[in-house]
Amino acid sequence: MALYFSTNQIPQLRNYSVQQRQAIVNLAMEKLTAPEKFVINVIKLLMLIPPFLLLANLESGWFFVSVVAVLLAYFFIMKPISLSFAEKYIEKAIKQSDF
């Protein structure tokens, strides 16, 4: 299972535009099974709860810096995980799309 940080790194999507890739990934994400969606949501919770509990105890100056750091980490970790889960449904999504 490879980790992709962008949709243009997925081999099946290299020939499509950014909008087309995003539409195909959205279709693939809709095809995720309930257990797969559950795992993704648990990972999100495990990533977000501890940092925000820590943020609740910080003073205002460091609070904003910490929020930005948590959000950046969230997007750099969750995007590859979501794309790796959706990767196995990409071919079906390409066939379903109008591209």
BELCOR-V804824 format. One record per residue. N is the residue number from 1. RES is the residue in three letters. PHI is phi as a letter, one per 40 degrees, with the letter a starting at -180 (NA if undefined). BURIAL is + if it has 24 or more other C-alpha atoms within 12 Angstrom, else -. D_CENTER is the distance of its C-alpha to the mean C-alpha in whole Angstrom. Layout:
n: {N	N}
res: {RES	RES}
phi: {PHI	PHI}
burial: {BURIAL	BURIAL}
d_center: {D_CENTER	D_CENTER}
This chain:
n: {1	2	3	4	5	6	7	8	9	10	11	12	13	14	15	16	17	18	19	20	21	22	23	24	25	26	27	28	29	30	31	32	33	34	35	36	37	38	39	40	41	42	43	44	45	46	47	48	49	50	51	52	53	54	55	56	57	58	59	60	61	62	63	64	65	66	67	68	69	70	71	72	73	74	75	76	77	78	79	80	81	82	83	84	85	86	87	88	89	90	91	92	93	94	95	96	97	98	99}
res: {MET	ALA	LEU	TYR	PHE	SER	THR	ASN	GLN	ILE	PRO	GLN	LEU	ARG	ASN	TYR	SER	VAL	GLN	GLN	ARG	GLN	ALA	ILE	VAL	ASN	LEU	ALA	MET	GLU	LYS	LEU	THR	ALA	PRO	GLU	LYS	PHE	VAL	ILE	ASN	VAL	ILE	LYS	LEU	LEU	MET	LEU	ILE	PRO	PRO	PHE	LEU	LEU	LEU	ALA	ASN	LEU	GLU	SER	GLY	TRP	PHE	PHE	VAL	SER	VAL	VAL	ALA	VAL	LEU	LEU	ALA	TYR	PHE	PHE	ILE	MET	LYS	PRO	ILE	SER	LEU	SER	PHE	ALA	GLU	LYS	TYR	ILE	GLU	LYS	ALA	ILE	LYS	GLN	SER	ASP	PHE}
phi: {NA	c	b	b	c	a	c	c	c	c	d	c	b	c	c	b	c	c	c	c	c	c	c	c	c	c	c	c	c	c	c	c	c	c	c	c	c	c	c	c	c	c	c	c	c	c	c	c	c	d	c	c	c	c	c	c	c	c	c	c	c	c	d	c	c	c	c	c	c	c	c	c	c	d	c	c	b	c	c	c	c	c	c	c	c	c	d	c	b	c	c	c	c	c	c	c	c	c	c}
burial: {-	-	-	-	-	+	+	-	-	+	-	-	+	-	-	-	-	-	-	-	+	+	-	+	+	+	+	+	+	-	-	+	-	-	-	-	-	-	-	+	-	-	-	+	-	-	-	+	-	-	-	-	-	-	-	-	-	-	-	-	-	-	-	-	-	-	-	-	-	+	-	-	-	+	-	-	+	+	+	+	+	+	+	+	+	+	+	+	+	+	-	-	+	+	-	-	-	-	-}
d_center: {15	14	11	10	9	10	10	14	14	14	17	18	16	18	21	19	19	16	16	17	14	12	14	14	10	11	14	12	10	13	15	13	16	16	16	13	11	14	12	9	11	13	11	10	13	14	13	14	17	19	18	19	22	23	23	25	28	28	30	29	29	26	24	23	22	21	18	17	17	15	12	12	11	9	7	8	7	4	3	6	6	4	6	9	9	9	12	15	15	15	18	19	17	19	22	21	20	23	23}
